[in-house]
Amino acid sequence: MGTPHGLSLHDPGNRGILTLSGDPGRKDGLRVSEASAILARPDGSLWVGSEGNGLQIRSPSGQQSVMLATDRVFALAAADRGLVYIGSRNGLFAADAAGKTLRRVDVPHRQPDAAVNALLVLDGTIWLGGGDDGLWELHPGAAGSVTVARHMDKPILTNGTMRTIALVPNGRLALGTDLGFNLLNLASGAVERIFPNQTDPQGLSPGAVMSFATDRSGRLWVGTDNSGINVLIGRDEAGRPRFRHLGRTEGLPNGDISRMLVDRQGMIWASTDKGLAMIDPDSFAVRALQTPDGVVVPTYWSNSGDTTPDGDLVFGGVGGITIVRRTKVTQWSYRPPVVVTSIKVGGKVLPGNYTGPESGRWVKIAPEANSLKVDFAALDFSAPDLNRYAYRLDGFDQDWVETDAAERVASYTNLPPGDYTLHLRGSNRHGIWTEQSTALRIRVLPAWFQTLSFRLAAAMTALLMVAGLVQARTLILKRRQRELERQVLERTKELSNTQEKLQHFAYFDALTALPNRRAFNDEFQALVSASPPQPFALILIDLNGFKKVNDALGHLAGDALLVAAAGRMRKVMREQEFIARLGGDEFAILVPAVQDQVLASSLCERIVNAMADPISVMGSSVTVGASAGAALFPRDGSTQDELYRHVDLALYEAKNAGRGVWRWYRDSKIVSAT
């Protein structure tokens, strides 16, 4: 990119941030309106994938362009001999370097039109991330064919929906999914799954992982779709990864991280749903860049961006692309003064000026109006919503209290009598703080009962009352003891009733009234631990199309569908058969005392048939159906983990067979029982 490659773009402020707007009707320039994928080629050409408007290849001169007709493009990856692989909503494609030919690449054992969300070409190997079928390792063959060397999906991975793939230090691939991410060791094939953990302050934040970057210290940066950036700073004694979190509080313009790139100076750049951010990996200082800095594109596409041979950064967004010429990007260095815009004591505005050494005035707070509210503002109006603020009340606050442009107010109530100084400071849009704070002197006057003479008189009175209170206290304590004994008996009874309710909540699903996962685990262990052990069957059931109903009709309809499905399954079961809801639309059934497959096969057939009929949900008739997988203990697994894994494989095979069917697991392979 840049002038050497002919992209002559307008940069009115010479700020180094340029915009190339998209218009499908233009003959020259960017002809795609949504830049959903970006690939910068060594020859200076720029490949831009779009949302439904095809794939455009801009030549180094910027005048000649080639349009390839594709569906939405999610990912682009360069291979040998100028070949470019294209991941789209309807499958994998390959184009030659000139963009003259476009052909579909069929992946064995994979639907040809299955979505491809992520691509990485490494040492001739193609790594493909699917829309819902995990990771595929592909080896190119003759005549454009590929062979499958490896396929991994859940439960090996955290989730089957891949979002991004990146090479990270120590010979590993980082695999971002809708539920955390994975680290794949290329040498050993071992996979480390890293799930979100909201309860751990240093755990991975919730949300899909959309982008990775590696800083100059070799640390992994993880961008999420709603929780900002997580920086892997190390591991604890147990080997668990420890993260430092960067979000809006630290200065990011938005928590949705679309793409991260590292410039030649080692700075981390992130596109978000509200502009760009540049982060210093040494200090973690964040600089937000928005419209005043030349960032015109409001929202960026997930994982859409690349670095050009000249070192420019290109980010694809809604309506066009943003080009960052890093060497020309300057910082807004104006240090705005902070002024007090309003002072309220007891809810009433104080007139006049109370700041500055020339005023010499104190803000006095009378006892009957002991509340203070001070509004303030930094005098930088270039992008006032990006200004940051901090205040500290000496004698009360231990440290500065930081806030943003939406909360430019310091508020206090019931301050103890005494003299205080309120310090105020602010920053400009790039986070550069004022050199000196604005000071406001405050005096809180004491009430009559807070004076020294009153306190001395109160102390004397208290001493005289102590003697009488000691005797009265003895009588009161005896009465209290009798009352406490009565209350203890009542409370013991209440606690017993509460314990019974809690026991029920701990073992039953609140929505369907079925036993929950905890009850299922206890029942499973009881069957496994029976002496002598008796064979039993495990059946896993998933509802087909539940997510579509949930998305189309809402969560209340989804809940009603789950309740109806649970009722249908219970009607076709025997009394001794145990059913539980494991979570979401996943159900499990334990069939005790099963000597062969007959009883369990019959139950699977009844459930699949029962769920095939339409269900009335909130006035709408929906058909979801069910898929089931079954396995026998101990024939198909002698432990819970082994049996559960095998029955999960059987369920997976049932879904692949067209859904609405069921399958048995037997002798380490899937066989049909129908």
C-alpha positions in Angstrom: 0.0 0.0 0.0 1.0 3.6 0.3 2.2 5.9 -2.5 4.8 3.4 -4.0 1.9 1.1 -4.8 -0.4 3.7 -6.3 -3.2 4.0 -3.7 -3.5 7.8 -3.9 -6.0 8.5 -1.1 -7.0 11.8 0.4 -5.5 12.5 3.8 -6.9 16.0 4.6 -5.1 16.4 8.0 -2.0 14.6 7.0 -2.6 12.4 10.0 -1.6 9.1 8.4 -5.0 7.5 8.6 -6.9 7.2 5.3 -10.2 5.9 4.3 -11.1 4.0 1.0 -14.9 4.0 0.8 -16.7 1.2 -1.0 -19.3 1.6 -3.7 -20.4 -1.4 -5.8 -21.4 1.0 -8.6 -17.9 2.5 -9.1 -15.7 1.5 -12.0 -12.5 2.5 -10.2 -11.6 2.4 -6.5 -13.2 0.1 -4.0 -16.2 -1.6 -5.6 -17.3 -3.7 -2.6 -19.3 -1.9 0.1 -18.4 -4.2 3.0 -14.7 -5.2 3.4 -15.2 -8.4 5.4 -11.7 -9.9 4.6 -8.4 -8.3 3.6 -5.2 -9.9 2.1 -2.2 -7.7 1.1 0.0 -9.5 -1.5 3.8 -9.0 -1.9 3.2 -7.5 -5.3 1.3 -4.6 -3.8 -2.1 -5.9 -4.8 -5.0 -5.8 -2.3 -7.6 -8.6 -2.2 -10.8 -7.4 -0.5 -13.6 -9.9 0.3 -17.1 -8.6 0.9 -20.5 -9.4 2.3 -22.3 -10.6 -0.8 -20.7 -8.3 -3.4 -17.9 -10.6 -4.5 -14.2 -10.4 -4.1 -12.2 -7.5 -5.6 -8.5 -7.6 -6.5 -7.0 -4.1 -6.7 -3.8 -3.9 -8.7 -0.8 -2.0 -7.3 -1.7 1.0 -9.5 -5.2 1.1 -7.9 -6.8 1.6 -11.4 -7.3 -2.0 -12.6 -9.4 -4.3 -10.6 -10.8 -7.8 -11.0 -14.1 -8.9 -9.5 -14.8 -12.5 -8.5 -18.3 -13.6 -7.8 -18.5 -15.2 -4.4 -20.8 -15.3 -1.4 -19.7 -13.6 1.8 -16.0 -13.9 2.2 -14.8 -14.7 5.8 -11.1 -15.4 5.2 -8.3 -15.1 2.7 -4.9 -17.0 2.8 -2.0 -16.9 0.3 -0.3 -20.1 -0.8 2.5 -21.1 -3.1 2.7 -19.9 -6.8 0.5 -17.0 -6.1 -2.5 -19.2 -5.3 -5.1 -17.6 -2.9 -7.5 -19.7 -0.8 -10.9 -18.1 -0.1 -13.1 -19.1 2.8 -16.7 -18.1 2.3 -20.2 -18.7 3.6 -20.7 -21.4 1.0 -17.4 -23.3 1.0 -13.7 -23.2 0.2 -12.5 -21.7 -3.1 -9.1 -21.1 -4.8 -8.1 -18.4 -7.2 -5.0 -17.8 -9.3 -2.7 -14.8 -8.7 -4.3 -12.8 -11.4 -7.8 -13.6 -10.3 -8.8 -15.0 -13.7 -10.0 -18.3 -12.4 -12.0 -19.2 -9.4 -12.7 -22.9 -8.5 -14.3 -24.7 -5.7 -12.1 -26.9 -3.5 -13.9 -30.0 -2.3 -12.8 -31.3 1.1 -13.3 -35.0 1.5 -15.9 -36.0 4.2 -17.1 -32.3 4.4 -20.1 -30.7 2.9 -18.9 -28.7 -0.2 -21.0 -25.7 0.7 -20.2 -25.7 4.5 -19.0 -22.3 5.8 -15.3 -21.6 6.1 -14.7 -19.0 8.9 -10.9 -19.0 9.2 -7.9 -20.0 7.0 -4.1 -20.3 7.5 -1.6 -21.6 5.1 1.6 -22.8 6.8 4.5 -24.6 5.1 2.1 -25.8 2.4 -0.5 -27.1 4.8 -4.0 -25.5 4.8 -5.6 -25.1 8.2 -9.4 -24.6 7.8 -11.7 -23.4 10.5 -15.4 -24.4 9.9 -18.6 -22.6 10.8 -19.7 -25.5 13.1 -17.4 -28.5 12.4 -14.1 -27.6 14.0 -10.6 -27.6 12.5 -9.4 -29.4 9.4 -5.8 -30.0 8.4 -5.6 -30.2 4.6 -2.7 -31.2 2.3 -2.9 -29.9 -1.3 -2.6 -32.6 -4.0 -2.6 -32.8 -7.8 -5.1 -30.9 -9.9 -6.2 -28.6 -7.1 -7.4 -31.5 -4.9 -6.8 -31.7 -1.1 -6.6 -34.6 1.4 -7.6 -34.5 5.0 -4.7 -35.1 7.4 -6.5 -34.3 10.6 -10.0 -33.2 11.7 -10.7 -32.0 15.3 -14.0 -30.9 16.7 -15.6 -30.7 20.2 -15.0 -32.2 22.7 -11.4 -32.1 21.6 -11.8 -28.3 21.1 -13.6 -25.8 23.3 -16.2 -25.3 20.6 -16.9 -26.3 16.9 -17.4 -22.8 15.6 -14.0 -21.5 14.6 -13.3 -17.7 14.3 -9.6 -17.3 13.7 -6.4 -19.3 13.4 -2.9 -17.9 14.0 0.7 -19.2 14.4 2.0 -18.3 17.9 5.4 -18.9 19.6 6.7 -22.3 20.6 5.4 -24.1 17.5 1.7 -23.8 18.3 -1.5 -22.8 16.5 -4.0 -20.6 18.4 -7.6 -21.5 17.5 -10.2 -19.0 18.4 -13.8 -20.3 18.8 -17.2 -19.1 20.1 -16.2 -20.5 23.5 -12.6 -19.6 24.5 -9.6 -20.8 22.4 -7.2 -23.7 22.0 -3.5 -24.1 21.7 -2.5 -26.9 19.3 1.1 -28.2 19.5 2.1 -28.9 15.9 4.9 -31.3 16.9 2.9 -33.5 19.4 -0.7 -32.8 18.3 -1.6 -32.0 22.0 -4.4 -29.5 22.5 -4.8 -27.2 25.4 -8.3 -25.9 25.8 -8.7 -22.5 27.5 -12.3 -21.7 28.5 -13.7 -18.3 29.7 -13.8 -17.9 33.5 -15.8 -15.0 34.8 -15.2 -15.9 38.4 -11.4 -15.6 38.1 -10.1 -12.0 37.9 -7.1 -13.3 35.9 -9.1 -15.8 33.8 -10.1 -15.5 30.2 -12.9 -13.1 29.7 -16.3 -14.3 28.3 -17.1 -14.0 24.6 -16.0 -15.5 21.3 -12.3 -15.1 20.4 -12.0 -13.2 17.2 -8.3 -12.3 16.7 -4.8 -13.1 18.0 -1.5 -11.1 18.0 2.0 -11.8 19.5 3.9 -8.8 20.9 7.7 -8.3 20.8 8.0 -10.0 24.2 6.4 -13.2 22.8 3.1 -12.7 24.8 -0.1 -13.8 23.2 -2.9 -11.1 22.9 -6.4 -12.5 22.6 -9.2 -10.3 21.2 -12.8 -11.1 22.1 -16.1 -10.0 20.7 -17.5 -8.2 23.8 -14.9 -8.3 26.6 -11.9 -6.4 25.1 -8.4 -7.8 25.0 -6.8 -10.5 27.2 -3.0 -10.5 27.4 -1.4 -13.9 28.4 1.1 -12.6 31.0 2.0 -16.0 32.5 0.8 -19.1 34.3 0.2 -19.9 38.0 1.7 -22.8 39.9 -1.0 -25.2 38.6 -0.2 -24.2 35.0 -3.4 -22.2 34.5 -3.0 -19.2 32.1 -3.1 -15.8 33.7 -4.4 -12.8 31.7 -4.3 -9.0 32.0 -7.6 -7.5 30.8 -7.9 -4.3 28.7 -11.3 -2.8 28.2 -13.1 0.5 28.0 -11.9 1.4 31.5 -8.3 1.1 30.3 -9.2 3.4 27.3 -10.4 1.0 24.5 -13.2 2.7 22.5 -15.2 -0.4 22.5 -15.1 -4.0 23.9 -15.7 -5.8 20.6 -12.2 -6.5 19.1 -12.4 -7.3 15.4 -8.8 -7.6 14.3 -5.3 -7.0 15.9 -2.1 -6.2 14.0 1.4 -5.4 15.1 3.2 -2.5 13.4 7.0 -2.3 12.7 7.5 -0.3 15.9 5.9 -3.1 18.0 2.7 -1.3 18.8 -0.5 -3.4 18.9 -3.4 -2.0 16.7 -6.9 -3.2 17.2 -10.0 -2.5 15.2 -13.3 -2.4 17.2 -17.0 -1.6 16.7 -16.2 2.0 17.5 -12.9 3.0 15.9 -9.3 1.9 16.3 -7.0 1.6 19.3 -3.2 1.6 19.5 -1.7 -0.1 22.6 1.9 0.1 23.9 2.7 -3.5 24.9 5.3 -2.3 27.5 3.1 0.1 29.4 -0.4 -1.2 28.2 -1.2 2.5 27.6 -4.2 2.7 25.2 -4.7 5.4 22.6 -8.2 5.5 21.0 -8.5 6.8 17.5 -11.9 7.9 16.1 -13.4 10.5 13.8 -11.3 13.4 14.9 -8.2 11.3 14.1 -9.4 10.5 10.6 -11.1 7.1 11.4 -14.2 7.4 9.4 -15.3 3.8 9.2 -17.6 3.3 12.3 -17.5 -0.5 12.6 -15.0 -3.2 11.5 -15.5 -6.7 10.4 -14.3 -9.6 12.5 -10.7 -10.7 11.6 -10.6 -8.4 8.6 -7.2 -6.8 8.3 -3.6 -7.3 7.1 -0.1 -5.6 6.9 1.2 -4.4 3.5 4.8 -4.9 2.3 5.3 -1.2 3.1 4.3 -1.7 6.7 0.9 0.0 6.4 -2.0 -1.5 8.3 -5.2 -2.2 6.5 -8.5 -2.8 8.4 -11.8 -3.8 6.7 -15.0 -2.4 7.9 -18.6 -1.5 7.2 -18.6 0.8 4.2 -14.9 0.6 3.3 -11.3 0.1 4.6 -9.0 2.1 6.9 -5.3 2.4 6.0 -2.9 3.4 8.7 0.4 4.8 7.6 2.1 4.3 10.9 5.1 6.6 10.4 2.7 9.5 9.8 0.4 9.0 12.7 0.9 11.7 15.3 -0.4 12.3 18.8 -2.8 15.0 19.9 -0.6 16.7 22.5 -2.8 19.5 23.7 -3.2 19.3 27.5 -6.6 20.8 28.3 -7.3 22.7 31.5 -10.1 21.5 33.7 -12.7 23.9 34.9 -15.5 23.6 37.4 -18.9 24.1 35.7 -21.2 23.7 38.7 -21.0 23.5 42.5 -24.1 22.3 44.4 -24.3 22.3 48.2 -27.4 20.7 49.7 -28.9 20.6 46.2 -28.5 24.4 45.6 -26.1 25.9 43.0 -23.4 28.2 44.5 -22.8 31.3 42.3 -19.3 32.7 41.6 -15.8 31.4 41.1 -14.3 29.2 43.8 -11.2 27.9 41.9 -7.8 29.5 41.4 -5.4 31.2 43.8 -6.9 34.6 43.1 -10.4 33.6 44.4 -9.3 32.7 48.0 -12.8 31.4 48.6 -13.9 28.3 50.5 -16.9 26.2 49.7 -18.6 26.0 53.1 -21.0 23.2 53.8 -23.5 23.7 56.7 -24.5 20.7 58.9 -28.1 20.8 57.6 -27.0 20.6 54.0 -24.1 18.1 54.2 -23.9 17.1 50.5 -21.5 18.3 47.8 -21.8 17.8 44.0 -19.1 19.3 41.7 -19.4 19.1 37.9 -16.3 19.7 35.8 -15.0 19.5 32.2 -11.7 19.4 30.3 -11.5 22.1 27.6 -10.7 19.8 24.7 -13.7 19.8 22.3 -12.1 17.9 19.4 -13.6 14.7 20.7 -15.0 15.3 24.2 -16.5 11.8 24.6 -12.9 10.4 24.6 -11.7 12.7 27.4 -11.0 11.0 30.7 -11.2 12.4 34.2 -10.0 11.8 37.7 -10.7 13.5 41.1 -9.4 13.1 44.7 -10.7 14.7 47.9 -7.6 15.1 50.1 -8.4 14.0 53.7 -11.1 11.6 52.4 -10.1 9.7 49.3 -7.1 7.3 49.4 -6.3 7.7 45.7 -7.6 9.3 42.5 -11.1 8.2 41.4 -11.1 7.8 37.6 -14.1 8.3 35.4 -15.0 9.0 31.8 -16.8 11.8 29.8 -20.2 10.5 30.7 -19.6 10.9 34.5 -17.9 14.3 34.9 -19.0 14.7 38.5 -17.6 14.3 42.0 -20.3 13.7 44.7 -20.0 13.4 48.5 -22.5 13.2 51.3 -22.2 13.3 55.1 -18.5 14.4 55.2 -17.1 14.7 58.7 -16.4 18.3 59.8 -13.0 19.7 58.7 -11.1 21.2 55.8 -10.6 19.4 52.5 -9.1 20.1 49.0 -10.8 18.6 46.0 -8.3 18.1 43.1 -9.6 17.7 39.5 -7.7 16.7 36.4 -8.6 15.6 32.9 -7.0 14.3 29.7 -7.4 15.0 26.0 -8.8 12.4 23.5 -5.5 10.5 23.4 -5.3 10.2 27.2 -2.6 12.9 27.9 -3.4 14.4 31.3 -3.2 18.0 32.4 0.1 18.9 34.1 -1.5 20.5 37.1 -4.9 19.7 38.8 -7.6 22.2 39.5 -8.1 22.7 43.3 -11.3 23.5 45.2 -11.1 24.2 48.9 -13.9 22.9 51.0 -14.9 23.4 54.7 -17.5 21.2 56.4 -18.9 23.0 59.5 -19.8 20.9 62.6 -23.3 20.5 64.0 -24.0 21.4 67.6 -23.7 17.8 68.7 -20.3 17.6 66.9 -18.6 20.3 69.1 -16.1 19.6 71.8 -18.2 20.9 74.7 -21.1 18.7 73.7 -19.0 15.6 73.5 -17.5 16.2 77.0 -21.0 16.7 78.6 -22.2 13.6 76.8 -19.2 11.6 78.2 -20.0 12.6 81.8 -23.7 11.7 81.4 -22.7 8.3 79.9 -20.5 7.5 83.0 -23.5 8.1 85.3 -25.7 5.9 83.4 -23.4 3.0 83.3 -24.0 1.8 86.9 -27.7 1.7 86.4 -27.4 0.0 83.1 -25.3 -2.8 84.5 -28.1 -4.0 86.8 -30.8 -3.6 84.3 -28.7 -5.4 81.7 -28.5 -8.5 83.9 -32.3 -8.8 84.0 -32.6 -8.1 80.3 -30.0 -10.8 79.5 -32.0 -13.4 81.3 -35.1 -12.5 79.4 -33.1 -12.5 76.2 -31.7 -16.0 76.9 -35.2 -17.4 77.2 -36.3 -15.6 74.1 -33.2 -16.8 72.2 -33.9 -20.4 73.2 -37.4 -20.1 71.7 -36.1 -18.5 68.5 -33.4 -21.1 68.1 -36.0 -23.8 68.1 -38.1 -22.0 65.5 -35.0 -21.2 63.4 -33.9 -24.8 63.5 -37.2 -25.8 62.1 -37.1 -23.2 59.3 -33.5 -24.2 58.4 -34.6 -27.8 58.1 -37.4 -26.8 55.7 -35.0 -24.6 53.8 -32.4 -27.4 53.5 -35.0 -29.6 52.0 -35.8 -27.0 49.3 -32.1 -26.3 48.6 -31.6 -30.1 48.2 -34.4 -30.1 45.6 -32.9 -27.1 43.7 -29.5 -28.7 43.7 -30.7 -31.8 41.9 -33.5 -30.7 39.7 -33.7 -28.4 36.6 -35.8 -25.3 37.5 -37.3 -25.1 33.9 -38.3 -28.7 33.1 -38.4 -30.1 36.6 -36.2 -33.0 35.4 -33.2 -34.1 37.3 -30.1 -31.9 36.4 -26.5 -32.8 35.5 -25.5 -33.2 39.2 -28.3 -35.7 39.8 -27.4 -37.5 36.5 -23.8 -37.9 37.7 -24.9 -39.3 41.0 -27.2 -41.8 39.4 -24.5 -42.8 36.9 -22.0 -43.4 39.6 -24.5 -45.5 41.6 -25.0 -47.8 38.5 -21.3 -48.1 37.9 -20.5 -48.8 41.6 -23.3 -51.5 42.0 -22.0 -54.8 43.4 -22.1 -56.9 41.4 -22.1 -54.4 38.5 -25.1 -54.7 36.2 -25.1 -53.6 32.5 -27.1 -50.5 31.7 -27.5 -48.2 28.6 -26.7 -44.5 28.3 -28.7 -42.4 25.7 -27.9 -38.8 24.8 -30.5 -36.7 23.0 -30.2 -33.3 21.2 -33.2 -31.3 19.8 -32.8 -30.5 16.1 -33.4 -26.9 15.1 -33.8 -25.7 18.7 -31.5 -22.7 18.1 -33.6 -21.6 15.1 -36.8 -21.6 17.2 -35.0 -19.8 20.0 -33.6 -17.1 17.6 -36.9 -16.7 15.7 -39.5 -16.7 18.5 -37.4 -15.7 21.5 -36.1 -17.2 24.7 -39.5 -17.6 26.2 -40.6 -19.8 23.2 -37.3 -21.7 23.5 -38.1 -22.4 27.2 -41.6 -23.5 26.4 -40.2 -25.9 23.7 -37.8 -27.5 26.2 -40.7 -28.0 28.7 -42.8 -29.6 26.0 -40.0 -31.8 24.8 -39.3 -33.0 28.3 -42.9 -33.9 28.7 -43.0 -35.9 25.5 -39.9 -37.9 26.4 -41.2 -38.7 29.9 -44.5 -40.1 28.4 -42.7 -42.7 26.3 -40.4 -43.9 29.2 -40.8 -46.6 31.7 -40.9 -45.7 35.4 -37.4 -47.3 36.2 -35.7 -45.3 33.4 -33.9 -42.1 34.5 -34.0 -38.9 32.4 -32.1 -35.7 33.1 -31.5 -32.4 31.4 -27.8 -31.8 31.1 -28.1 -28.2 29.8 -29.4 -26.3 26.8 -31.3 -28.7 24.6 -29.2 -31.8 25.6 -30.9 -34.6 27.6 -29.5 -37.9 28.9 -31.3 -41.2 29.8 -30.0 -44.1 31.9 -31.7 -47.5 31.2 -30.8 -49.9 34.1 -30.6 -53.7 33.9 -30.1 -53.9 30.1 -28.7 -57.2 28.9 -28.7 -56.3 25.2 -29.7 -53.4 23.0 -33.4 -54.3 22.6 -34.9 -52.2 25.5 -32.7 -49.1 24.8 -33.3 -49.4 21.0 -37.0 -49.4 21.6 -36.8 -46.3 23.8 -34.6 -44.5 21.2 -37.2 -45.3 18.5 -40.1 -44.0 20.7 -38.3 -40.8 21.6 -37.3 -40.0 18.0 -40.9 -40.8 16.8 -42.5 -38.7 19.6 -40.3 -35.7 18.8 -41.0 -35.9 15.1 -44.6 -34.5 15.5 -45.1 -30.7 15.5 -45.2 -28.9 18.9 -47.4 -25.9 19.7 -45.2 -23.1 21.2 -46.8 -19.8 22.2 -49.3 -20.0 19.4 -46.9 -21.3 16.8 -46.5 -24.8 15.5 -42.8 -25.8 15.2 -41.1 -29.1 14.3 -37.7 -29.7 15.8 -37.2 -33.5 16.0 -34.5 -35.2 18.0 -31.2 -37.1 17.3 -30.0 -39.7 19.8 -26.9 -41.7 20.4 -26.7 -44.8 22.7 -24.0 -47.0 24.3 -23.9 -50.0 26.7 -22.0 -50.3 30.0 -19.5 -51.9 30.3 -19.3 -53.1 26.7 -18.8 -49.7 25.2 -17.0 -48.1 28.2 -16.2 -49.0 31.8 -15.9 -45.4 33.1 -18.2 -42.4 32.9 -15.8 -40.4 30.7 -15.2 -43.3 28.3 -18.9 -44.2 28.0 -20.0 -40.5 27.7 -17.4 -39.9 25.0 -18.5 -42.9 22.9 -22.2 -42.1 23.2 -21.3 -38.5 22.2 -19.7 -40.0 19.0 -22.8 -42.0 18.3 -24.9 -38.8 18.7 -22.6 -37.0 16.3 -23.0 -39.8 13.8 -26.7 -39.5 14.1 -26.7 -35.8 13.3 -24.4 -36.4 10.3 -26.8 -39.0 9.1 -29.5 -36.4 8.6 -30.7 -35.8 12.1 -34.0 -37.2 13.4 -32.4 -40.6 13.7 -30.4 -42.5 16.4 -27.2 -44.6 16.4 -25.4 -47.1 18.6 -21.7 -47.1 19.5 -20.2 -50.6 19.2 -16.6 -51.9 19.1 -14.9 -48.5 18.6 -16.9 -47.6 15.5 -20.4 -46.3 14.8 -23.0 -48.7 13.5 -26.6 -48.1 12.7 -29.3 -49.8 14.8 -32.1 -48.9 12.4 
